[in-house]
């Protein structure tokens, strides 16, 4: 069995998917029916409201789109700095910490700031996750958008059924786990939002914190064994 980096393994990928599902459910339910990570949905809603000459509502969807783009650029700058400086370590931990910080700040300020600002902060976190965590067991991966995962799931299971491909079956099972994790994160957040309101975003930070602890322990273990 190939020993993949800890951040490419199924457990961490599932935790990231749970967090992502929770973030999208949170901004949709608590901050004006926008999506933190699913920017395709925001583009669709933006287009619909532009045709209605509803500029104020259109801005509501444009803000997380711009924030997501900015979040991607910020993490790309970080990645370039790590690539140029070999003394810098633990990039995944840094990104997870950045996400958690943004989520905690959102929980703190969301009750007193406009919905657009709160959703923008969560979109920054979602963008960081998508930009940094892009592989699962060496293959392409996204924890934020399930359309590609659904396609992979269907293709993998068909290849397994039609050709007896055990590798495809394993890939299908892994992808199914990611989809289920995403739905679980969204369902849990949706269930808790009526009780905890804007603080419900902290649920996603718990998943990310667990992923960070797992990553830290693995990296520490590697240092000890060297």
GUTORTOR-330021 format. One record per residue (C-alpha): residue number from 1; residue in three letters; x, y, z. Coordinates in steps of 0.02 Angstrom, whole numbers. Example, Ala and Ser with C-alpha at 12.3 -4.5 7.8 and 13.67 -1.06 7.14 Angstrom:
+-----+------+--------+--------+--------+
! seq ! type !     px !     py !     pz !
+-----+------+--------+--------+--------+
!   1 !  ALA !    615 !   -225 !    390 !
!   2 !  SER !    684 !    -53 !    357 !
+-----+------+--------+--------+--------+
***
This chain:
+-----+------+--------+--------+--------+
! seq ! type !     px !     py !     pz !
+-----+------+--------+--------+--------+
!   1 !  UNK !      0 !      0 !      0 !
!   2 !  UNK !     70 !    169 !    -49 !
!   3 !  UNK !    107 !    285 !     95 !
!   4 !  UNK !     24 !    449 !     45 !
!   5 !  UNK !     56 !    613 !    137 !
!   6 !  UNK !    -61 !    631 !    284 !
!   7 !  UNK !   -156 !    775 !    203 !
!   8 !  UNK !   -195 !    664 !     52 !
!   9 !  UNK !   -270 !    523 !    153 !
!  10 !  UNK !   -454 !    483 !    165 !
!  11 !  UNK !   -476 !    531 !    348 !
!  12 !  UNK !   -411 !    708 !    325 !
!  13 !  UNK !   -504 !    724 !    159 !
!  14 !  UNK !   -666 !    673 !    244 !
!  15 !  UNK !   -640 !    800 !    384 !
!  16 !  UNK !   -610 !    936 !    255 !
!  17 !  UNK !   -770 !    886 !    163 !
!  18 !  UNK !   -870 !    892 !    326 !
!  19 !  UNK !   -803 !   1066 !    359 !
!  20 !  UNK !   -842 !   1123 !    181 !
!  21 !  UNK !  -1020 !   1058 !    187 !
!  22 !  UNK !  -1046 !   1148 !    350 !
!  23 !  UNK !   -978 !   1312 !    284 !
!  24 !  UNK !  -1094 !   1313 !    134 !
!  25 !  UNK !  -1244 !   1266 !    241 !
!  26 !  UNK !  -1199 !   1402 !    365 !
!  27 !  UNK !  -1185 !   1546 !    242 !
!  28 !  UNK !  -1340 !   1489 !    149 !
!  29 !  UNK !  -1448 !   1479 !    304 !
!  30 !  UNK !  -1376 !   1622 !    406 !
!  31 !  UNK !  -1309 !   1749 !    282 !
!  32 !  UNK !  -1431 !   1777 !    142 !
!  33 !  UNK !  -1432 !   1613 !     45 !
!  34 !  UNK !  -1257 !   1630 !    -26 !
!  35 !  UNK !  -1126 !   1493 !    -35 !
!  36 !  UNK !   -955 !   1500 !     46 !
!  37 !  UNK !   -869 !   1378 !    -71 !
!  38 !  UNK !   -993 !   1332 !   -207 !
!  39 !  UNK !   -962 !   1483 !   -317 !
!  40 !  UNK !  -1056 !   1405 !   -463 !
!  41 !  UNK !  -1215 !   1428 !   -361 !
!  42 !  UNK !  -1169 !   1609 !   -325 !
!  43 !  UNK !  -1138 !   1642 !   -510 !
!  44 !  UNK !  -1308 !   1569 !   -554 !
!  45 !  UNK !  -1397 !   1674 !   -423 !
!  46 !  UNK !  -1297 !   1827 !   -476 !
!  47 !  UNK !  -1354 !   1805 !   -655 !
!  48 !  UNK !  -1536 !   1781 !   -605 !
!  49 !  UNK !  -1540 !   1940 !   -503 !
!  50 !  UNK !  -1446 !   2041 !   -634 !
!  51 !  UNK !  -1585 !   2001 !   -758 !
!  52 !  UNK !  -1709 !   2070 !   -631 !
!  53 !  UNK !  -1611 !   2233 !   -615 !
!  54 !  UNK !  -1592 !   2193 !   -430 !
!  55 !  UNK !  -1419 !   2270 !   -407 !
!  56 !  UNK !  -1420 !   2268 !   -217 !
!  57 !  UNK !  -1460 !   2083 !   -214 !
!  58 !  UNK !  -1334 !   2049 !   -352 !
!  59 !  UNK !  -1199 !   2128 !   -244 !
!  60 !  UNK !  -1246 !   2004 !   -108 !
!  61 !  UNK !  -1183 !   1863 !   -221 !
!  62 !  UNK !  -1039 !   1958 !   -298 !
!  63 !  UNK !   -953 !   1989 !   -131 !
!  64 !  UNK !   -918 !   1805 !    -88 !
!  65 !  UNK !   -861 !   1776 !   -268 !
!  66 !  UNK !   -732 !   1915 !   -255 !
!  67 !  UNK !   -683 !   1858 !    -80 !
!  68 !  UNK !   -656 !   1681 !   -143 !
!  69 !  UNK !   -543 !   1744 !   -283 !
!  70 !  UNK !   -445 !   1850 !   -159 !
!  71 !  UNK !   -429 !   1702 !    -40 !
!  72 !  UNK !   -358 !   1596 !   -181 !
!  73 !  UNK !   -229 !   1728 !   -223 !
!  74 !  UNK !   -175 !   1747 !    -41 !
!  75 !  UNK !   -144 !   1560 !    -22 !
!  76 !  UNK !    -55 !   1553 !   -189 !
!  77 !  UNK !     63 !   1689 !   -127 !
!  78 !  UNK !     91 !   1585 !     30 !
!  79 !  UNK !    127 !   1430 !    -74 !
!  80 !  UNK !    255 !   1524 !   -178 !
!  81 !  UNK !    344 !   1583 !    -21 !
!  82 !  UNK !    353 !   1405 !     43 !
!  83 !  UNK !    418 !   1344 !   -125 !
!  84 !  UNK !    557 !   1474 !   -127 !
!  85 !  UNK !    609 !   1453 !     56 !
!  86 !  UNK !    655 !   1274 !     99 !
!  87 !  UNK !    667 !   1318 !    284 !
!  88 !  UNK !    480 !   1347 !    291 !
!  89 !  UNK !    386 !   1190 !    344 !
!  90 !  UNK !    210 !   1132 !    383 !
!  91 !  UNK !    118 !   1230 !    249 !
!  92 !  UNK !    -41 !   1127 !    270 !
!  93 !  UNK !    -44 !   1165 !    456 !
!  94 !  UNK !    -26 !   1350 !    418 !
!  95 !  UNK !   -173 !   1347 !    298 !
!  96 !  UNK !   -281 !   1249 !    420 !
!  97 !  UNK !   -238 !   1376 !    554 !
!  98 !  UNK !   -285 !   1518 !    438 !
!  99 !  UNK !   -452 !   1436 !    402 !
! 100 !  UNK !   -488 !   1407 !    585 !
! 101 !  UNK !   -442 !   1587 !    628 !
! 102 !  UNK !   -560 !   1655 !    495 !
! 103 !  UNK !   -701 !   1544 !    558 !
! 104 !  UNK !   -676 !   1597 !    738 !
! 105 !  UNK !   -673 !   1781 !    686 !
! 106 !  UNK !   -833 !   1754 !    588 !
! 107 !  UNK !   -920 !   1679 !    740 !
! 108 !  UNK !   -862 !   1828 !    842 !
! 109 !  UNK !   -913 !   1969 !    725 !
! 110 !  UNK !  -1059 !   1893 !    628 !
! 111 !  UNK !  -1193 !   1956 !    748 !
! 112 !  UNK !  -1139 !   2137 !    723 !
! 113 !  UNK !  -1078 !   2150 !    543 !
! 114 !  UNK !  -1175 !   2144 !    378 !
! 115 !  UNK !  -1210 !   1973 !    303 !
! 116 !  UNK !  -1099 !   2013 !    154 !
! 117 !  UNK !   -945 !   2036 !    265 !
! 118 !  UNK !   -978 !   1877 !    363 !
! 119 !  UNK !  -1002 !   1775 !    204 !
! 120 !  UNK !   -844 !   1852 !    130 !
! 121 !  UNK !   -742 !   1795 !    279 !
! 122 !  UNK !   -806 !   1618 !    263 !
! 123 !  UNK !   -772 !   1620 !     76 !
! 124 !  UNK !   -591 !   1668 !    113 !
! 125 !  UNK !   -578 !   1512 !    220 !
! 126 !  UNK !   -660 !   1402 !     89 !
! 127 !  UNK !   -543 !   1467 !    -46 !
! 128 !  UNK !   -391 !   1428 !     62 !
! 129 !  UNK !   -450 !   1249 !     81 !
! 130 !  UNK !   -481 !   1223 !   -104 !
! 131 !  UNK !   -315 !   1298 !   -155 !
! 132 !  UNK !   -209 !   1198 !    -33 !
! 133 !  UNK !   -294 !   1028 !    -23 !
! 134 !  UNK !   -312 !    967 !   -201 !
! 135 !  UNK !   -262 !    785 !   -195 !
! 136 !  UNK !   -334 !    627 !   -120 !
! 137 !  UNK !   -215 !    478 !   -125 !
! 138 !  UNK !   -118 !    559 !   -266 !
! 139 !  UNK !   -270 !    596 !   -376 !
! 140 !  UNK !   -369 !    756 !   -408 !
! 141 !  UNK !   -483 !    803 !   -264 !
! 142 !  UNK !   -599 !    940 !   -206 !
! 143 !  UNK !   -681 !    947 !    -36 !
! 144 !  UNK !   -791 !   1095 !    -84 !
! 145 !  UNK !   -887 !   1048 !   -241 !
! 146 !  UNK !   -970 !    879 !   -260 !
! 147 !  UNK !  -1012 !    883 !   -446 !
! 148 !  UNK !   -840 !    819 !   -496 !
! 149 !  UNK !   -842 !    694 !   -355 !
! 150 !  UNK !  -1012 !    630 !   -411 !
! 151 !  UNK !   -944 !    604 !   -587 !
! 152 !  UNK !   -792 !    512 !   -517 !
! 153 !  UNK !   -905 !    407 !   -407 !
! 154 !  UNK !  -1016 !    353 !   -551 !
! 155 !  UNK !   -871 !    320 !   -669 !
! 156 !  UNK !   -772 !    222 !   -540 !
! 157 !  UNK !   -916 !    108 !   -492 !
! 158 !  UNK !   -959 !     77 !   -674 !
! 159 !  UNK !   -778 !     33 !   -714 !
! 160 !  UNK !   -777 !    -84 !   -565 !
! 161 !  UNK !   -940 !   -168 !   -617 !
! 162 !  UNK !   -903 !   -180 !   -803 !
! 163 !  UNK !   -720 !   -226 !   -795 !
! 164 !  UNK !   -693 !   -300 !   -624 !
! 165 !  UNK !   -570 !   -161 !   -584 !
! 166 !  UNK !   -532 !   -172 !   -399 !
! 167 !  UNK !   -437 !     -9 !   -404 !
! 168 !  UNK !   -589 !     78 !   -474 !
! 169 !  UNK !   -697 !      3 !   -337 !
! 170 !  UNK !   -579 !     70 !   -204 !
! 171 !  UNK !   -580 !    241 !   -286 !
! 172 !  UNK !   -769 !    239 !   -293 !
! 173 !  UNK !   -780 !    194 !   -109 !
! 174 !  UNK !   -660 !    334 !    -63 !
! 175 !  UNK !   -759 !    459 !   -165 !
! 176 !  UNK !   -922 !    401 !    -88 !
! 177 !  UNK !   -846 !    431 !     84 !
! 178 !  UNK !   -804 !    610 !     34 !
! 179 !  UNK !   -981 !    643 !    -31 !
! 180 !  UNK !  -1060 !    569 !    125 !
! 181 !  UNK !   -944 !    673 !    235 !
! 182 !  UNK !   -992 !    832 !    142 !
! 183 !  UNK !  -1177 !    795 !    163 !
! 184 !  UNK !  -1151 !    752 !    346 !
! 185 !  UNK !  -1065 !    918 !    378 !
! 186 !  UNK !  -1206 !   1013 !    293 !
! 187 !  UNK !  -1339 !    913 !    385 !
! 188 !  UNK !  -1258 !    937 !    554 !
! 189 !  UNK !  -1241 !   1124 !    529 !
! 190 !  UNK !  -1419 !   1137 !    463 !
! 191 !  UNK !  -1482 !   1044 !    616 !
! 192 !  UNK !  -1388 !   1153 !    739 !
! 193 !  UNK !  -1411 !   1323 !    659 !
! 194 !  UNK !  -1582 !   1356 !    736 !
! 195 !  UNK !  -1509 !   1328 !    908 !
! 196 !  UNK !  -1340 !   1412 !    894 !
! 197 !  UNK !  -1368 !   1537 !    753 !
! 198 !  UNK !  -1211 !   1623 !    691 !
! 199 !  UNK !  -1101 !   1525 !    811 !
! 200 !  UNK !  -1142 !   1365 !    714 !
! 201 !  UNK !   -996 !   1403 !    598 !
! 202 !  UNK !   -884 !   1342 !    738 !
! 203 !  UNK !   -939 !   1164 !    697 !
! 204 !  UNK !   -833 !   1170 !    539 !
! 205 !  UNK !   -684 !   1233 !    639 !
! 206 !  UNK !   -695 !   1077 !    748 !
! 207 !  UNK !   -672 !    965 !    595 !
! 208 !  UNK !   -526 !   1072 !    537 !
! 209 !  UNK !   -448 !   1070 !    709 !
! 210 !  UNK !   -455 !    879 !    711 !
! 211 !  UNK !   -373 !    877 !    539 !
! 212 !  UNK !   -238 !    995 !    603 !
! 213 !  UNK !   -203 !    886 !    755 !
! 214 !  UNK !   -190 !    730 !    646 !
! 215 !  UNK !    -72 !    821 !    527 !
! 216 !  UNK !     35 !    888 !    669 !
! 217 !  UNK !     50 !    717 !    752 !
! 218 !  UNK !    100 !    636 !    587 !
! 219 !  UNK !    233 !    767 !    552 !
! 220 !  UNK !    299 !    753 !    729 !
! 221 !  UNK !    309 !    564 !    710 !
! 222 !  UNK !    409 !    583 !    549 !
! 223 !  UNK !    532 !    700 !    634 !
! 224 !  UNK !    557 !    577 !    779 !
! 225 !  UNK !    585 !    429 !    663 !
! 226 !  UNK !    715 !    518 !    556 !
+-----+------+--------+--------+--------+
***
